[in-house]
Amino acid sequence: MPSTPRTANRTPRLRQPISTPVADDEQLTIKEVCALLKIARSTFSDWRDRGEAPPCIRLPNNSVRVSRSALNRWLSARPEAA
């Protein structure tokens, strides 16, 4: 007697499409962000503590990244020093 496949009664799971990041949406490390901005790591940490840093993403391995597009938006929103 032929058996039916076990997946025959299951509802297929919908998968979210994996979008490939565009060059503008590169994920930068904090070290790379500090090098671009020419600031010390401690300065970036102070900004994060005060809520003034660009939006960061914490990855499952606990490392922190900043998307280049978020950094560019953050920079363009900064007022010029008088």
N, C-alpha and C positions, 0 to 999 in steps of 0.2 A: 504494500500500500504506500503510494507516494506521499510524502509529508509536504505540507505547505511551508514556505519560508517563514521564519519567525517574524520578519518585518512586514508581513502582509497585513497584519491587523494594527500596525502602528501608524500614527499620524506623523508624516514627515516633519522634522524640525525645520523651521525657517532660519536661515542663516543670514546674518548681516553681511553685506558685501564688504570686502576689505578694500578700502580705498588706498591707493598708493599715494604717499605724500608728494606734493609738488615741491620743486626746488625752493620756493618761497616759504614752505612750511616745514623746513628742516628742523629737527629737534636738537637744540644746542645744550651742551652741558653747562653747568654753572661756571666752570673754568673758562669755557669758550666765551660765555657772555661777559665775564669779567675782563677777558683779554680784549674783546671788541669795544667795551666801554672804557677800557684803561682804568679800572678801579681794582681795589684789593678785594679779596674774598670776604673779609670782615665787613667791608662797606656794604656788599650785597646782602650779607646776613643781617646787618642792621636795618637795611631797607625792608627786608622780608619781615623782620620782627615788628616794624612799624606799619606794615601793610602798604608800603610805598614801592615795592619791587614789581617788575612785570609779572603777569600771571604765570605760575609754575605748575607743572604736572608732575605728580609723584608716580613713578612706575612701580610695578609689583616687586621689583628687586630693591625697592626703597631709594633708588636714585632719583634725582630731580632733574627735569628738563624744562626748557623754555622754547616754545616754537618761535621761529624767526619772524613769522607774521605777527605774533603777539608782541614780540619785542619791538618791531617796527611801529605798531600801533601805539605802544606805550611811549616810545620815544617821540612820536609826532604829537602826543597829547601833553608832553612836558612843556611848560612855559619857559621861554628863554630868560636866563638870569639878567636882571637889570644892571 
